[in-house]
């Protein structure tokens, strides 16, 4: 009875204050399993070929006849305007005919140039396409180390297989 009476204040003090303590333990690994994943390695390569490419040249080549056509159209329009015009309106009809004739002459020259067949030429061109060789490779990710501590399974992943797992055990009261 004296022992209980002596220990009672000690238990009461410990329970009121509360606390914890911890220590390290080593647990032996019972199973080591390598974990892999599949990765795809893509290696680029090119396939090239020579192709004959068609080039169409639509640039107008006879621009020199446009001013001549404009001048001839202006002269013809001026003569026609002068012929059609009456008394006081003869000058205005002549000028209007010349302007209208120049416009018509220029458009006729442009239409004649656009009716020409486009120049077609060919040249060789190197054309390359990029393709990929794909190779699936297994790569080690890590090791899964398994141990047991007092009925609890402990799992720790590592870069190499482990012989022991260090545990920090803490008891709180």
ZADO-1210 file (C-alpha; in nm, 4 decimals, padded with zeros to 6 digits):
<atoms>
<atom x="00.0000" y="00.0000" z="00.0000" code="UNK" pos="1"/>
<atom x="00.2878" y="00.2339" z="00.0770" code="UNK" pos="2"/>
<atom x="00.4194" y="00.1818" z="-00.2775" code="UNK" pos="3"/>
<atom x="00.0889" y="00.2893" z="-00.4309" code="UNK" pos="4"/>
<atom x="00.0747" y="00.5934" z="-00.2086" code="UNK" pos="5"/>
<atom x="00.4283" y="00.6895" z="-00.3071" code="UNK" pos="6"/>
<atom x="00.3735" y="00.6356" z="-00.6808" code="UNK" pos="7"/>
<atom x="00.0394" y="00.8171" z="-00.6901" code="UNK" pos="8"/>
<atom x="00.1924" y="01.1673" z="-00.6717" code="UNK" pos="9"/>
<atom x="00.4450" y="01.0735" z="-00.9430" code="UNK" pos="10"/>
<atom x="00.1720" y="00.9525" z="-01.1832" code="UNK" pos="11"/>
<atom x="-00.0399" y="01.2577" z="-01.1043" code="UNK" pos="12"/>
<atom x="00.2495" y="01.4950" z="-01.1787" code="UNK" pos="13"/>
<atom x="00.3341" y="01.3174" z="-01.5043" code="UNK" pos="14"/>
<atom x="-00.0291" y="01.3167" z="-01.6218" code="UNK" pos="15"/>
<atom x="-00.0763" y="01.6856" z="-01.5385" code="UNK" pos="16"/>
<atom x="00.2417" y="01.7986" z="-01.7061" code="UNK" pos="17"/>
<atom x="00.2128" y="01.5674" z="-02.0038" code="UNK" pos="18"/>
<atom x="00.5070" y="01.5041" z="-02.2306" code="UNK" pos="19"/>
<atom x="00.6630" y="01.2826" z="-02.4871" code="UNK" pos="20"/>
<atom x="00.9833" y="01.1087" z="-02.5617" code="UNK" pos="21"/>
<atom x="01.1217" y="00.9555" z="-02.8778" code="UNK" pos="22"/>
<atom x="01.3974" y="00.7252" z="-02.9962" code="UNK" pos="23"/>
<atom x="01.5372" y="00.5796" z="-03.3148" code="UNK" pos="24"/>
<atom x="01.4955" y="00.2186" z="-03.4224" code="UNK" pos="25"/>
<atom x="01.6237" y="00.0255" z="-03.7212" code="UNK" pos="26"/>
<atom x="01.3822" y="-00.2119" z="-03.8891" code="UNK" pos="27"/>
<atom x="01.5048" y="-00.4761" z="-04.1307" code="UNK" pos="28"/>
<atom x="01.3635" y="-00.4558" z="-04.4846" code="UNK" pos="29"/>
<atom x="01.1847" y="-00.7786" z="-04.5750" code="UNK" pos="30"/>
<atom x="01.0966" y="-00.6963" z="-04.9359" code="UNK" pos="31"/>
<atom x="01.2569" y="-00.4732" z="-05.2007" code="UNK" pos="32"/>
<atom x="01.0733" y="-00.4151" z="-05.5259" code="UNK" pos="33"/>
<atom x="01.2083" y="-00.2116" z="-05.8192" code="UNK" pos="34"/>
<atom x="00.9496" y="00.0239" z="-05.9707" code="UNK" pos="35"/>
<atom x="00.9734" y="00.0895" z="-06.3446" code="UNK" pos="36"/>
<atom x="00.7938" y="00.3141" z="-06.5885" code="UNK" pos="37"/>
<atom x="00.7858" y="00.3068" z="-06.9660" code="UNK" pos="38"/>
<atom x="00.9246" y="00.6123" z="-07.1426" code="UNK" pos="39"/>
<atom x="00.9125" y="00.6852" z="-07.5131" code="UNK" pos="40"/>
<atom x="01.2300" y="00.8094" z="-07.6753" code="UNK" pos="41"/>
<atom x="01.1651" y="00.9992" z="-07.9995" code="UNK" pos="42"/>
<atom x="01.4608" y="01.0346" z="-08.2348" code="UNK" pos="43"/>
<atom x="01.4037" y="01.2733" z="-08.5265" code="UNK" pos="44"/>
<atom x="01.5226" y="01.2005" z="-08.8780" code="UNK" pos="45"/>
<atom x="01.4621" y="01.3695" z="-09.2134" code="UNK" pos="46"/>
<atom x="01.3548" y="01.2281" z="-09.5459" code="UNK" pos="47"/>
<atom x="01.4466" y="01.4557" z="-09.8339" code="UNK" pos="48"/>
<atom x="01.3594" y="01.4479" z="-10.2021" code="UNK" pos="49"/>
<atom x="01.4086" y="01.6642" z="-10.5088" code="UNK" pos="50"/>
<atom x="01.0843" y="01.7857" z="-10.6652" code="UNK" pos="51"/>
<atom x="01.0193" y="01.9737" z="-10.9848" code="UNK" pos="52"/>
<atom x="00.8287" y="02.2879" z="-10.8877" code="UNK" pos="53"/>
<atom x="00.6180" y="02.4877" z="-11.1331" code="UNK" pos="54"/>
<atom x="00.6641" y="02.8683" z="-11.1220" code="UNK" pos="55"/>
<atom x="00.4067" y="03.0901" z="-11.2944" code="UNK" pos="56"/>
<atom x="00.5177" y="03.4435" z="-11.3750" code="UNK" pos="57"/>
<atom x="00.2200" y="03.6803" z="-11.4147" code="UNK" pos="58"/>
<atom x="00.4197" y="04.0013" z="-11.4404" code="UNK" pos="59"/>
<atom x="00.2988" y="04.2169" z="-11.7308" code="UNK" pos="60"/>
<atom x="00.5785" y="04.2572" z="-11.9773" code="UNK" pos="61"/>
<atom x="00.4519" y="04.5070" z="-12.2351" code="UNK" pos="62"/>
<atom x="00.3863" y="04.8197" z="-12.0327" code="UNK" pos="63"/>
<atom x="00.5533" y="05.0310" z="-12.3012" code="UNK" pos="64"/>
<atom x="00.2453" y="05.0362" z="-12.5259" code="UNK" pos="65"/>
<atom x="00.0147" y="05.1869" z="-12.2598" code="UNK" pos="66"/>
<atom x="00.1274" y="05.5515" z="-12.3140" code="UNK" pos="67"/>
<atom x="00.1031" y="05.5070" z="-12.6901" code="UNK" pos="68"/>
<atom x="-00.2478" y="05.3608" z="-12.6560" code="UNK" pos="69"/>
<atom x="-00.3451" y="05.6463" z="-12.4231" code="UNK" pos="70"/>
<atom x="-00.2179" y="05.9080" z="-12.6730" code="UNK" pos="71"/>
<atom x="-00.3958" y="05.7435" z="-12.9664" code="UNK" pos="72"/>
<atom x="-00.7157" y="05.7114" z="-12.7623" code="UNK" pos="73"/>
<atom x="-00.6915" y="06.0785" z="-12.6586" code="UNK" pos="74"/>
<atom x="-00.6443" y="06.1871" z="-13.0230" code="UNK" pos="75"/>
<atom x="-00.9344" y="05.9744" z="-13.1457" code="UNK" pos="76"/>
<atom x="-01.1546" y="06.0904" z="-12.8563" code="UNK" pos="77"/>
<atom x="-01.0624" y="06.4563" z="-12.9215" code="UNK" pos="78"/>
<atom x="-01.1470" y="06.4277" z="-13.2910" code="UNK" pos="79"/>
<atom x="-01.4749" y="06.2535" z="-13.2143" code="UNK" pos="80"/>
<atom x="-01.5625" y="06.5115" z="-12.9483" code="UNK" pos="81"/>
<atom x="-01.4811" y="06.7972" z="-13.1844" code="UNK" pos="82"/>
<atom x="-01.7030" y="06.6418" z="-13.4517" code="UNK" pos="83"/>
<atom x="-01.9970" y="06.5852" z="-13.2196" code="UNK" pos="84"/>
<atom x="-01.9725" y="06.9165" z="-13.0328" code="UNK" pos="85"/>
<atom x="-02.1794" y="07.2201" z="-13.1450" code="UNK" pos="86"/>
<atom x="-02.0837" y="07.5855" z="-13.1433" code="UNK" pos="87"/>
<atom x="-01.9954" y="07.6871" z="-12.7819" code="UNK" pos="88"/>
<atom x="-01.9686" y="07.3250" z="-12.6549" code="UNK" pos="89"/>
<atom x="-01.7102" y="07.2201" z="-12.9155" code="UNK" pos="90"/>
<atom x="-01.4132" y="07.2927" z="-12.6834" code="UNK" pos="91"/>
<atom x="-01.5672" y="07.1058" z="-12.3893" code="UNK" pos="92"/>
<atom x="-01.6634" y="06.8112" z="-12.6144" code="UNK" pos="93"/>
<atom x="-01.3096" y="06.7997" z="-12.7570" code="UNK" pos="94"/>
<atom x="-01.1453" y="06.7995" z="-12.4105" code="UNK" pos="95"/>
<atom x="-01.3982" y="06.5477" z="-12.2739" code="UNK" pos="96"/>
<atom x="-01.3495" y="06.3214" z="-12.5771" code="UNK" pos="97"/>
<atom x="-00.9703" y="06.3410" z="-12.5383" code="UNK" pos="98"/>
<atom x="-00.9862" y="06.2472" z="-12.1672" code="UNK" pos="99"/>
<atom x="-01.2352" y="05.9674" z="-12.2317" code="UNK" pos="100"/>
<atom x="-01.0299" y="05.8424" z="-12.5293" code="UNK" pos="101"/>
<atom x="-00.7085" y="05.8359" z="-12.3225" code="UNK" pos="102"/>
<atom x="-00.8890" y="05.6341" z="-12.0507" code="UNK" pos="103"/>
<atom x="-01.0285" y="05.3860" z="-12.3056" code="UNK" pos="104"/>
<atom x="-00.6907" y="05.3525" z="-12.4815" code="UNK" pos="105"/>
<atom x="-00.5075" y="05.2786" z="-12.1542" code="UNK" pos="106"/>
<atom x="-00.7663" y="05.0162" z="-12.0514" code="UNK" pos="107"/>
<atom x="-00.7494" y="04.8482" z="-12.3908" code="UNK" pos="108"/>
<atom x="-00.3685" y="04.8206" z="-12.3597" code="UNK" pos="109"/>
<atom x="-00.3975" y="04.6740" z="-12.0075" code="UNK" pos="110"/>
<atom x="-00.6579" y="04.4210" z="-12.1217" code="UNK" pos="111"/>
<atom x="-00.4381" y="04.3203" z="-12.4129" code="UNK" pos="112"/>
<atom x="-00.1453" y="04.2639" z="-12.1730" code="UNK" pos="113"/>
<atom x="-00.3574" y="04.0611" z="-11.9324" code="UNK" pos="114"/>
<atom x="-00.4732" y="03.8343" z="-12.2137" code="UNK" pos="115"/>
<atom x="-00.1162" y="03.7175" z="-12.2681" code="UNK" pos="116"/>
<atom x="-00.0372" y="03.3678" z="-12.1494" code="UNK" pos="117"/>
<atom x="00.1567" y="03.3622" z="-11.8218" code="UNK" pos="118"/>
<atom x="00.5157" y="03.2495" z="-11.8391" code="UNK" pos="119"/>
<atom x="00.5620" y="02.9076" z="-11.6816" code="UNK" pos="120"/>
<atom x="00.8994" y="02.7813" z="-11.5737" code="UNK" pos="121"/>
<atom x="01.0208" y="02.4899" z="-11.3654" code="UNK" pos="122"/>
<atom x="01.3011" y="02.4545" z="-11.1176" code="UNK" pos="123"/>
<atom x="01.4161" y="02.1798" z="-10.8855" code="UNK" pos="124"/>
<atom x="01.3708" y="02.2244" z="-10.5132" code="UNK" pos="125"/>
<atom x="01.4853" y="02.0087" z="-10.2206" code="UNK" pos="126"/>
<atom x="01.1954" y="01.9324" z="-09.9859" code="UNK" pos="127"/>
<atom x="01.2520" y="01.7621" z="-09.6500" code="UNK" pos="128"/>
<atom x="01.0025" y="01.6121" z="-09.4055" code="UNK" pos="129"/>
<atom x="01.0815" y="01.5377" z="-09.0418" code="UNK" pos="130"/>
<atom x="00.9723" y="01.2003" z="-08.9038" code="UNK" pos="131"/>
<atom x="01.0404" y="01.0297" z="-08.5707" code="UNK" pos="132"/>
<atom x="01.1610" y="00.6858" z="-08.4693" code="UNK" pos="133"/>
<atom x="00.9914" y="00.5968" z="-08.1426" code="UNK" pos="134"/>
<atom x="01.1373" y="00.3479" z="-07.8994" code="UNK" pos="135"/>
<atom x="00.9696" y="00.2492" z="-07.5723" code="UNK" pos="136"/>
<atom x="01.2175" y="00.1867" z="-07.2951" code="UNK" pos="137"/>
<atom x="01.1725" y="00.0692" z="-06.9359" code="UNK" pos="138"/>
<atom x="01.3344" y="00.3016" z="-06.6856" code="UNK" pos="139"/>
<atom x="01.3944" y="00.2367" z="-06.3170" code="UNK" pos="140"/>
<atom x="01.2138" y="00.5017" z="-06.1117" code="UNK" pos="141"/>
<atom x="01.2910" y="00.3893" z="-05.7553" code="UNK" pos="142"/>
<atom x="01.2841" y="00.0932" z="-05.5168" code="UNK" pos="143"/>
<atom x="00.9911" y="00.0244" z="-05.2864" code="UNK" pos="144"/>
<atom x="01.1347" y="-00.1077" z="-04.9570" code="UNK" pos="145"/>
<atom x="00.8909" y="-00.2796" z="-04.7199" code="UNK" pos="146"/>
<atom x="00.9419" y="-00.3573" z="-04.3493" code="UNK" pos="147"/>
<atom x="00.7177" y="-00.4444" z="-04.0541" code="UNK" pos="148"/>
<atom x="00.7226" y="-00.2683" z="-03.7176" code="UNK" pos="149"/>
<atom x="00.4959" y="-00.3976" z="-03.4376" code="UNK" pos="150"/>
<atom x="00.2311" y="-00.5153" z="-03.6832" code="UNK" pos="151"/>
<atom x="00.2441" y="-00.2030" z="-03.9020" code="UNK" pos="152"/>
<atom x="00.3670" y="-00.2058" z="-04.2596" code="UNK" pos="153"/>
<atom x="00.6412" y="00.0509" z="-04.3264" code="UNK" pos="154"/>
<atom x="00.7068" y="00.1510" z="-04.6914" code="UNK" pos="155"/>
<atom x="00.9956" y="00.3720" z="-04.7956" code="UNK" pos="156"/>
<atom x="01.0908" y="00.4591" z="-05.1540" code="UNK" pos="157"/>
<atom x="01.4595" y="00.5110" z="-05.2323" code="UNK" pos="158"/>
<atom x="01.6975" y="00.5344" z="-05.5270" code="UNK" pos="159"/>
<atom x="01.8702" y="00.2114" z="-05.4214" code="UNK" pos="160"/>
<atom x="01.7504" y="-00.1007" z="-05.2382" code="UNK" pos="161"/>
<atom x="01.7760" y="-00.0653" z="-04.8588" code="UNK" pos="162"/>
<atom x="01.8830" y="-00.3211" z="-04.5970" code="UNK" pos="163"/>
<atom x="01.7371" y="-00.1224" z="-04.3055" code="UNK" pos="164"/>
<atom x="01.4798" y="00.1515" z="-04.2549" code="UNK" pos="165"/>
<atom x="01.5473" y="00.3995" z="-03.9758" code="UNK" pos="166"/>
<atom x="01.2364" y="00.4928" z="-03.7751" code="UNK" pos="167"/>
<atom x="01.1822" y="00.7705" z="-03.5276" code="UNK" pos="168"/>
<atom x="00.9365" y="00.6455" z="-03.2670" code="UNK" pos="169"/>
<atom x="00.7629" y="00.9061" z="-03.0484" code="UNK" pos="170"/>
<atom x="00.5490" y="00.8328" z="-02.7459" code="UNK" pos="171"/>
<atom x="00.3269" y="01.1088" z="-02.6098" code="UNK" pos="172"/>
<atom x="00.1554" y="01.1003" z="-02.2704" code="UNK" pos="173"/>
</atoms>
